[in-house]
């Protein structure tokens, strides 16, 4: 895990999002993972983050420059964002890694 000052996502709300984990998988995929307890399921913050993650995952196929993170399409790397809820995080992670 990296310190908060090392990375963040900026969506359309004021505060930045600091995902819990960023993982590089051997088949050239980068996973951005956020974990949430069941008590946070369905709340405004969780829903906002899920919408932002969906948007970023769907838009990542376009070349982008985002501060210090730059992904070039010719590398073939795929970037995806995932919300892992407490009650099903293992199953979701296995699905993402599969």
MODELLER restraints for C-alpha pairs under 7 A, 6 or more apart:
rsr = mdl.restraints
at = mdl.atoms
rsr.add(forms.Gaussian(group=physical.xy_distance, feature=features.Distance(at['CA:1:A'], at['CA:21:A']), mean=6.01, stdev=0.5))
rsr.add(forms.Gaussian(group=physical.xy_distance, feature=features.Distance(at['CA:4:A'], at['CA:18:A']), mean=6.20, stdev=0.5))
rsr.add(forms.Gaussian(group=physical.xy_distance, feature=features.Distance(at['CA:7:A'], at['CA:18:A']), mean=6.79, stdev=0.5))
rsr.add(forms.Gaussian(group=physical.xy_distance, feature=features.Distance(at['CA:8:A'], at['CA:16:A']), mean=6.02, stdev=0.5))
rsr.add(forms.Gaussian(group=physical.xy_distance, feature=features.Distance(at['CA:8:A'], at['CA:17:A']), mean=5.48, stdev=0.5))
rsr.add(forms.Gaussian(group=physical.xy_distance, feature=features.Distance(at['CA:8:A'], at['CA:18:A']), mean=4.79, stdev=0.5))
rsr.add(forms.Gaussian(group=physical.xy_distance, feature=features.Distance(at['CA:9:A'], at['CA:16:A']), mean=5.59, stdev=0.5))
rsr.add(forms.Gaussian(group=physical.xy_distance, feature=features.Distance(at['CA:9:A'], at['CA:17:A']), mean=4.97, stdev=0.5))
rsr.add(forms.Gaussian(group=physical.xy_distance, feature=features.Distance(at['CA:9:A'], at['CA:18:A']), mean=6.44, stdev=0.5))
rsr.add(forms.Gaussian(group=physical.xy_distance, feature=features.Distance(at['CA:10:A'], at['CA:16:A']), mean=4.84, stdev=0.5))
rsr.add(forms.Gaussian(group=physical.xy_distance, feature=features.Distance(at['CA:10:A'], at['CA:17:A']), mean=6.32, stdev=0.5))
rsr.add(forms.Gaussian(group=physical.xy_distance, feature=features.Distance(at['CA:11:A'], at['CA:52:A']), mean=6.43, stdev=0.5))
rsr.add(forms.Gaussian(group=physical.xy_distance, feature=features.Distance(at['CA:19:A'], at['CA:32:A']), mean=6.60, stdev=0.5))
rsr.add(forms.Gaussian(group=physical.xy_distance, feature=features.Distance(at['CA:19:A'], at['CA:33:A']), mean=5.92, stdev=0.5))
rsr.add(forms.Gaussian(group=physical.xy_distance, feature=features.Distance(at['CA:19:A'], at['CA:34:A']), mean=5.01, stdev=0.5))
rsr.add(forms.Gaussian(group=physical.xy_distance, feature=features.Distance(at['CA:20:A'], at['CA:33:A']), mean=5.92, stdev=0.5))
rsr.add(forms.Gaussian(group=physical.xy_distance, feature=features.Distance(at['CA:20:A'], at['CA:34:A']), mean=5.06, stdev=0.5))
rsr.add(forms.Gaussian(group=physical.xy_distance, feature=features.Distance(at['CA:20:A'], at['CA:35:A']), mean=6.62, stdev=0.5))
rsr.add(forms.Gaussian(group=physical.xy_distance, feature=features.Distance(at['CA:21:A'], at['CA:32:A']), mean=5.94, stdev=0.5))
rsr.add(forms.Gaussian(group=physical.xy_distance, feature=features.Distance(at['CA:21:A'], at['CA:33:A']), mean=5.03, stdev=0.5))
rsr.add(forms.Gaussian(group=physical.xy_distance, feature=features.Distance(at['CA:21:A'], at['CA:34:A']), mean=6.68, stdev=0.5))
rsr.add(forms.Gaussian(group=physical.xy_distance, feature=features.Distance(at['CA:22:A'], at['CA:30:A']), mean=6.97, stdev=0.5))
rsr.add(forms.Gaussian(group=physical.xy_distance, feature=features.Distance(at['CA:22:A'], at['CA:31:A']), mean=5.59, stdev=0.5))
rsr.add(forms.Gaussian(group=physical.xy_distance, feature=features.Distance(at['CA:22:A'], at['CA:32:A']), mean=4.59, stdev=0.5))
rsr.add(forms.Gaussian(group=physical.xy_distance, feature=features.Distance(at['CA:22:A'], at['CA:33:A']), mean=6.19, stdev=0.5))
rsr.add(forms.Gaussian(group=physical.xy_distance, feature=features.Distance(at['CA:23:A'], at['CA:30:A']), mean=5.64, stdev=0.5))
rsr.add(forms.Gaussian(group=physical.xy_distance, feature=features.Distance(at['CA:23:A'], at['CA:31:A']), mean=5.06, stdev=0.5))
rsr.add(forms.Gaussian(group=physical.xy_distance, feature=features.Distance(at['CA:23:A'], at['CA:32:A']), mean=6.58, stdev=0.5))
rsr.add(forms.Gaussian(group=physical.xy_distance, feature=features.Distance(at['CA:24:A'], at['CA:30:A']), mean=4.46, stdev=0.5))
rsr.add(forms.Gaussian(group=physical.xy_distance, feature=features.Distance(at['CA:24:A'], at['CA:31:A']), mean=6.29, stdev=0.5))
rsr.add(forms.Gaussian(group=physical.xy_distance, feature=features.Distance(at['CA:28:A'], at['CA:76:A']), mean=6.82, stdev=0.5))
rsr.add(forms.Gaussian(group=physical.xy_distance, feature=features.Distance(at['CA:28:A'], at['CA:77:A']), mean=4.68, stdev=0.5))
rsr.add(forms.Gaussian(group=physical.xy_distance, feature=features.Distance(at['CA:28:A'], at['CA:78:A']), mean=6.43, stdev=0.5))
rsr.add(forms.Gaussian(group=physical.xy_distance, feature=features.Distance(at['CA:29:A'], at['CA:77:A']), mean=5.35, stdev=0.5))
rsr.add(forms.Gaussian(group=physical.xy_distance, feature=features.Distance(at['CA:29:A'], at['CA:78:A']), mean=4.64, stdev=0.5))
rsr.add(forms.Gaussian(group=physical.xy_distance, feature=features.Distance(at['CA:29:A'], at['CA:79:A']), mean=5.83, stdev=0.5))
rsr.add(forms.Gaussian(group=physical.xy_distance, feature=features.Distance(at['CA:30:A'], at['CA:78:A']), mean=6.10, stdev=0.5))
rsr.add(forms.Gaussian(group=physical.xy_distance, feature=features.Distance(at['CA:30:A'], at['CA:79:A']), mean=4.76, stdev=0.5))
rsr.add(forms.Gaussian(group=physical.xy_distance, feature=features.Distance(at['CA:30:A'], at['CA:80:A']), mean=6.44, stdev=0.5))
rsr.add(forms.Gaussian(group=physical.xy_distance, feature=features.Distance(at['CA:31:A'], at['CA:79:A']), mean=6.01, stdev=0.5))
rsr.add(forms.Gaussian(group=physical.xy_distance, feature=features.Distance(at['CA:31:A'], at['CA:80:A']), mean=5.18, stdev=0.5))
rsr.add(forms.Gaussian(group=physical.xy_distance, feature=features.Distance(at['CA:31:A'], at['CA:81:A']), mean=5.91, stdev=0.5))
rsr.add(forms.Gaussian(group=physical.xy_distance, feature=features.Distance(at['CA:32:A'], at['CA:80:A']), mean=6.18, stdev=0.5))
rsr.add(forms.Gaussian(group=physical.xy_distance, feature=features.Distance(at['CA:32:A'], at['CA:81:A']), mean=4.63, stdev=0.5))
rsr.add(forms.Gaussian(group=physical.xy_distance, feature=features.Distance(at['CA:32:A'], at['CA:82:A']), mean=6.23, stdev=0.5))
rsr.add(forms.Gaussian(group=physical.xy_distance, feature=features.Distance(at['CA:33:A'], at['CA:81:A']), mean=6.00, stdev=0.5))
rsr.add(forms.Gaussian(group=physical.xy_distance, feature=features.Distance(at['CA:33:A'], at['CA:82:A']), mean=5.05, stdev=0.5))
rsr.add(forms.Gaussian(group=physical.xy_distance, feature=features.Distance(at['CA:33:A'], at['CA:83:A']), mean=6.06, stdev=0.5))
rsr.add(forms.Gaussian(group=physical.xy_distance, feature=features.Distance(at['CA:33:A'], at['CA:84:A']), mean=6.98, stdev=0.5))
rsr.add(forms.Gaussian(group=physical.xy_distance, feature=features.Distance(at['CA:34:A'], at['CA:82:A']), mean=6.36, stdev=0.5))
rsr.add(forms.Gaussian(group=physical.xy_distance, feature=features.Distance(at['CA:34:A'], at['CA:83:A']), mean=4.96, stdev=0.5))
rsr.add(forms.Gaussian(group=physical.xy_distance, feature=features.Distance(at['CA:34:A'], at['CA:84:A']), mean=5.99, stdev=0.5))
rsr.add(forms.Gaussian(group=physical.xy_distance, feature=features.Distance(at['CA:35:A'], at['CA:83:A']), mean=5.93, stdev=0.5))
rsr.add(forms.Gaussian(group=physical.xy_distance, feature=features.Distance(at['CA:35:A'], at['CA:84:A']), mean=4.68, stdev=0.5))
rsr.add(forms.Gaussian(group=physical.xy_distance, feature=features.Distance(at['CA:35:A'], at['CA:85:A']), mean=5.83, stdev=0.5))
rsr.add(forms.Gaussian(group=physical.xy_distance, feature=features.Distance(at['CA:36:A'], at['CA:84:A']), mean=6.26, stdev=0.5))
rsr.add(forms.Gaussian(group=physical.xy_distance, feature=features.Distance(at['CA:36:A'], at['CA:85:A']), mean=4.93, stdev=0.5))
rsr.add(forms.Gaussian(group=physical.xy_distance, feature=features.Distance(at['CA:36:A'], at['CA:86:A']), mean=5.86, stdev=0.5))
rsr.add(forms.Gaussian(group=physical.xy_distance, feature=features.Distance(at['CA:37:A'], at['CA:85:A']), mean=5.97, stdev=0.5))
rsr.add(forms.Gaussian(group=physical.xy_distance, feature=features.Distance(at['CA:37:A'], at['CA:86:A']), mean=4.80, stdev=0.5))
rsr.add(forms.Gaussian(group=physical.xy_distance, feature=features.Distance(at['CA:38:A'], at['CA:85:A']), mean=6.47, stdev=0.5))
rsr.add(forms.Gaussian(group=physical.xy_distance, feature=features.Distance(at['CA:38:A'], at['CA:86:A']), mean=5.69, stdev=0.5))
rsr.add(forms.Gaussian(group=physical.xy_distance, feature=features.Distance(at['CA:38:A'], at['CA:87:A']), mean=6.74, stdev=0.5))
rsr.add(forms.Gaussian(group=physical.xy_distance, feature=features.Distance(at['CA:40:A'], at['CA:46:A']), mean=6.62, stdev=0.5))
rsr.add(forms.Gaussian(group=physical.xy_distance, feature=features.Distance(at['CA:50:A'], at['CA:83:A']), mean=6.42, stdev=0.5))
rsr.add(forms.Gaussian(group=physical.xy_distance, feature=features.Distance(at['CA:53:A'], at['CA:81:A']), mean=5.05, stdev=0.5))
rsr.add(forms.Gaussian(group=physical.xy_distance, feature=features.Distance(at['CA:53:A'], at['CA:82:A']), mean=6.54, stdev=0.5))
rsr.add(forms.Gaussian(group=physical.xy_distance, feature=features.Distance(at['CA:54:A'], at['CA:81:A']), mean=6.98, stdev=0.5))
rsr.add(forms.Gaussian(group=physical.xy_distance, feature=features.Distance(at['CA:57:A'], at['CA:79:A']), mean=6.60, stdev=0.5))
rsr.add(forms.Gaussian(group=physical.xy_distance, feature=features.Distance(at['CA:57:A'], at['CA:80:A']), mean=4.80, stdev=0.5))
rsr.add(forms.Gaussian(group=physical.xy_distance, feature=features.Distance(at['CA:57:A'], at['CA:81:A']), mean=5.75, stdev=0.5))
rsr.add(forms.Gaussian(group=physical.xy_distance, feature=features.Distance(at['CA:60:A'], at['CA:79:A']), mean=6.37, stdev=0.5))
rsr.add(forms.Gaussian(group=physical.xy_distance, feature=features.Distance(at['CA:63:A'], at['CA:71:A']), mean=6.70, stdev=0.5))
rsr.add(forms.Gaussian(group=physical.xy_distance, feature=features.Distance(at['CA:63:A'], at['CA:72:A']), mean=6.12, stdev=0.5))
rsr.add(forms.Gaussian(group=physical.xy_distance, feature=features.Distance(at['CA:63:A'], at['CA:73:A']), mean=6.01, stdev=0.5))
rsr.add(forms.Gaussian(group=physical.xy_distance, feature=features.Distance(at['CA:64:A'], at['CA:70:A']), mean=6.39, stdev=0.5))
rsr.add(forms.Gaussian(group=physical.xy_distance, feature=features.Distance(at['CA:64:A'], at['CA:71:A']), mean=6.44, stdev=0.5))
rsr.add(forms.Gaussian(group=physical.xy_distance, feature=features.Distance(at['CA:84:A'], at['CA:92:A']), mean=6.63, stdev=0.5))
